[in-house]
Structure formats: structure tokens, C-alpha cells
Amino acid sequence: MNYQEQLTPWAVYQNLPDLQRQLVIRFRRRTDADCYMKVLKQTRPQTDFVIAFETVKKEVVPAAIA
């Protein structure tokens, strides 16, 4: 996750067939994402959208066994 994605953790996704999803847009605030998704549902009522909060995943490096 790059720095810009860290600044915008709220993401609106479009649900696709076969349990896939496509990123539509990212926001800094949940309220902005809610408002945008409301407009999307009005313009495309047959499409399913979801809001997700994404955080940075820290990789765990196993300790070397001596």
C-alpha cells in the first residue's frame, strides 16, 4: 500500500460475479464514501457496492533459527 492509499483508507468497491470486486474510488472520510455510494446507487440501481476500510498490512518476518 503506497502513501496515497494510506491517506485514503475508505474505499468503495463494486461487487462483481465470482466473489470478485473492483475498486471504484478511495476517500479519507467515511462520510464522503457514504455520500458517493448513495449517488452511485441512484445512478446504477442494479449494481451492488460496498464500503471497506483498508489498513496497512505489516509483514511478519520469521526470526532466523540459529
Backbone torsions as a table, in degrees:
resi	resn	phi	psi	omega
1	MET	NA	122.3	-178.4
2	ASN	-81.4	176.6	-174.6
3	TYR	-62.5	-41.2	179.8
4	GLN	-62.4	-39.8	178.8
5	GLU	-68.4	-31.1	177.2
6	GLN	-67.3	-32.3	179.4
7	LEU	-75.4	-20.3	-177.9
8	THR	-125.0	79.3	-174.2
9	PRO	-78.8	-17.4	-179.0
10	TRP	-89.2	123.4	-176.3
11	ALA	-123.9	140.1	174.2
12	VAL	-103.3	125.0	-179.5
13	TYR	-116.6	148.3	171.5
14	GLN	-99.7	126.6	178.0
15	ASN	-77.2	131.4	-179.8
16	LEU	-114.2	167.7	177.2
17	PRO	-61.7	162.6	178.2
18	ASP	60.9	37.6	177.2
19	LEU	56.5	31.4	176.0
20	GLN	-98.4	160.7	174.8
21	ARG	-144.8	152.8	-178.1
22	GLN	-124.8	130.5	178.5
23	LEU	-68.0	129.7	178.1
24	VAL	-98.5	-52.3	-177.2
25	ILE	-163.9	159.0	179.7
26	ARG	-120.2	150.5	-179.5
27	PHE	-138.3	159.9	174.7
28	ARG	-82.6	-33.3	-174.9
29	ARG	-116.8	145.6	179.7
30	ARG	-64.2	-38.2	-178.4
31	THR	-63.6	-36.7	177.1
32	ASP	-64.6	-41.8	178.7
33	ALA	-64.7	-40.4	178.4
34	ASP	-61.9	-45.4	-179.8
35	CYS	-64.0	-41.4	179.9
36	TYR	-66.2	-40.7	180.0
37	MET	-67.1	-33.1	176.6
38	LYS	-62.2	-42.6	177.8
39	VAL	-66.4	-41.1	177.9
40	LEU	-60.2	-42.5	-180.0
41	LYS	-66.9	-30.4	177.4
42	GLN	-73.2	-36.7	-178.1
43	THR	-84.3	-27.7	178.8
44	ARG	-133.2	76.6	-174.3
45	PRO	-67.5	-21.3	-179.0
46	GLN	-82.5	-10.1	-175.4
47	THR	-97.9	142.3	-179.6
48	ASP	-100.1	128.8	179.8
49	PHE	-122.4	155.6	178.4
50	VAL	-144.2	148.5	177.1
51	ILE	-105.2	136.8	179.6
52	ALA	-133.5	146.4	173.9
53	PHE	-103.1	121.8	-176.8
54	GLU	-112.6	132.0	178.8
55	THR	-113.8	168.8	179.4
56	VAL	-76.4	129.9	176.1
57	LYS	-90.4	123.9	177.4
58	LYS	-93.5	129.0	179.0
59	GLU	-80.2	134.2	178.0
60	VAL	-96.0	120.7	179.3
61	VAL	-98.1	120.0	-178.9
62	PRO	-65.7	143.1	179.4
63	ALA	-69.5	141.6	179.1
64	ALA	-70.4	133.8	178.7
65	ILE	-89.4	122.3	-176.3
66	ALA	-94.7	NA	NA
